[in-house]
Amino acid sequence: MMLKGFDWQQFIASFFVLFAIIDIPGSLPYILSLRNRGKTINPIKAAVMAFCMFMVFYVAGDAFLTLFGVDVPSFAVAGSLIIFVMAVEMILDISIFKEAKDTPNDISFFPIVFPLVSGAGALTTMLAIRSQYAPVNLITAIAANMVCVYLMLRMVDLIAKVVNPGILYMIKKFFGIILLTISIKLFTANIMLLLEKFWPHIS
């Protein structure tokens, strides 16, 4: 039975917008590098937590940020800096995020759910397009993306076995640069909004 108000065009459009921003295939090299360090991932747990995070921001994202005195551009800038550090780790083969004694071995939430899947870029994009699509279409598009996230995370070990390590290394460097580019784009777009807020004449 078709959901009331469901529209395939809106569903597909919103699905691909979010899929491009989440870019879980592009995150696989970084995830593989974490797996090589002995980290564990629970695919279903990660997908469900990411979906819940999207839903919380869908319903009360603006209010939640306002509660802490944070606006969307500030949240996006903070997220872009985390993505930038992760990209540097991939490109330079260094470890910036140091592990403490209480650092969990399960990385399902950080950095998988945040900032890779439901990070600043994806959440702010979802908030931005929320008014353009009917709720049923956008929510089903988010759910479909979480199914893709689950499947990709399930296949991480299989990909590591099938794909040549040298190719994986090159892919890791390539997507490290892509991730770096995304972080810079996210940073510059939102830092300008912040600057315009304090100095309106800057635009």
N, C-alpha and C positions, 0 to 999 in steps of 0.2 A: 504493500500500500504506500503510495507516494505521500511524502510529508506535505502538510498543508502549507502552501506558499513557496514550495521548493521550486527553484528555477535552475536548470542545468547550466545556462550561460553564466549566471552569477556565481554558481558553485565553482565552475571551472576557472573563471577569472580570478576569484579570490583564492582558490587553491594554488594556482601557479604563482600568484604574487607572494604568498606566504612561503611556498616551496623554494622560490628563488632566494628569499631573504634568510630562511632557516638554513638552506644549503647543506643538508646532512651528508650528501655524497662528498662534498668538499671538505667536511670535517673528519671523514674517515681516516686519513693519514695521521692526524693528530690523535685520534682515538686509539689507533693502532700503536702509536708510540707510547701511549699511557699503558696499554695492555702489555707491551714489552717490558714495562717497569714492574709488572706484577699486579697492576690494578685490576679490579673486578667491576663488571657492569651488569646490572639487572635490567634487561631491555624493557620488560613490561612495567617495572617500577618507574623507570625513566620516562617512558611514554605517558603513563598515567599522571605522574607528577607534573610533567610539562603541560599536559592538557588542563590540569587543574589550575596551573599558573596562568595559562591563557584565559581561562574562564573567570578567574578572580579579577584579572585586569580588564576583561571584557565588561564585567558588571560594575566594578568599582575602581578601575585603574586611576582615573583622575582624582577621585576622592581619597584613595589610598596614598597617592603621592602628596596630595595637599595636606593630609594629616601630618606628614613629616616635614612639611614645608618645602617639598621638592616639586619642581615642575617637570614636564616631559622632556624638554631639551636638556636639562641638567642630568636627568636619569640616563638619557641617551649618550651624553658625553662621558659619564662615568663608565657605562657599559663599553663604549668604544675604546677606552683606555685598557680595560681588561682584555678585550679582543686583540689589541695592539701587542700587549705583552705575550699573549699566547702565540701570535704570529711570529714574533721575534724568537721565541723558543723553537718553533718549527724550522725557521730559516737558518738559525745559527747553531742549532743542536746544543742548546744550553738549557739549564733548568733554573728559572727565575722564581717560580712558586716553590719555596722551600717547605719541606715536610716537617711538621712538629711531631712530638711523640703521640699526640692525640689525633693526628691526621687520619681520617678513616681510609681503609683500603678500598672501600666501595665508592666509586666515583660517579654513581648514577645521578646524584644531584649536581655536585660541582666537580668538574666543569661541564658535564653532559647537559643537564637540564638548563642550568645557567652558568655561563652565558651562551653555550653553543646552540641549543634548541630554542628555548624561550628567553633569549637574551634581550638586551635593550633595543636592538634593531628590529627584531621580530615583534616585540610587544608594542613599540611605538608605531610600527607599520600597521599592526592590527587596530590600534586605537585610531589611526588616521583614516583607515578605510571602513571603519565601523558604520559610518553614516551612509556609505555608498551601497551597501548590500543588506538585504533582509537578514534578520538574525538567524533564521533557519539555514540559509545558504552559507553564511560566514562560519557558523558553528560547525556545520557538517564538513566544511572545507578544513577547518582546524583539526577536527577529528580524523579526517583522511590523511592529513599531514602527519599526525601522530602515529597512524598505522605504518606509514612509510618510515618514520623514525624507528619504530619497533623492529620492522623487517631488516633495516640496515644494521642496527645494533646486533640483531641475531646473527647476521652474516659476517660479522667482523672477523671471527676466527677462520671461517671458510675462505674469506678473501685473502687473509694472511697466508693460508696454505697454498692457494691456487696461484696467486700473483707473485712473480719473481721479486725478491727483496730489492734488487737494484731499481726495478720499475717503481716499487713502492716508495723508495727513497726519493726518486725524481718527482713523483706525484706529491710527496710530502712537501718538497721545496716549492713546487709550483703553487700548490694550494696555500702554502704559507704566505706567498706573495699576494695571492688573491685575498686571503684573510686580512693581510696588512692593508691592502687597498680598501677593503670594506670598512675597516676601522677608521682609516683616515677620512673616507667619505662621510661616515656617520659623525665623526668628530667635527669636521669643517662645516657640515650642514647645520648642526645644532649649536656649535659655538657662535655662529653668526646670529642665530636667533637670540642667544643669550646676550650678545653684545648689543644687538638692536634694542633689547629690552631696557638696558641701562643707558645706552646712547642712541636714541632713535635716529639721529641725523647721520649715523654711520652708513646706512644703506643709501 
